[in-house]
């Protein structure tokens, strides 16, 4: 596998479920990101990890819980979500530690539907 | 507040015709500037970036963009589009003196007419 891989690609969950999204990067990059992409809206940065340490939490509700066990893996744990959380969740990585000059490599995303 | 505007939500272009996608930003100093493309069912891929130097930058897939400081614009162009260019295009900027916060436009969806 190459690049950034996200699983599952599609997820449907009820508001009381607990599920997780997984992201794996095979690029040897040092930073990983979670973005939320909703229709007709700009991408929203949710979390940033640099060398497994969280460096940003953009006022994301606590029903989203990130985990970065090592520099290659990133999870987004989901619990008691709301229908407005339905969106495409994109994982990205960058070679360097987070900065404005970073070029991001994105995964294909996990399409989440909350019923 | 800093913002990025992509004024066209959709653009329809005939195959073989030229293309220009507009991007304007509001920020005092020259930021880092990016264009990303998202093909259906895929993640975003970097097309090109501007950090400094020549204001006309070349990217992948035959795209180029021109930074115009006086207009706070970074428009994306391609002389002749192909059906495979149908995708959504995102402009993004990042302040130079700040962190990693990219400010994204809402995207322009490119439709190619045969």
Interface residues (C-beta under 8 A of the other chain):
Chain A: X4 X6 X31 X40 X41 X42 X43 X45 X48 X56 X90 X92 X94 X98 X99 X100 X101 X102 X103 X104 X105 X106 X107 X108 X109
Chain B: X4 X9 X31 X32 X34 X36 X41 X42 X43 X44 X45 X46 X49 X51 X90 X92 X94 X95 X96 X98 X99 X100 X101 X102 X103 X104 X105 X106 X107
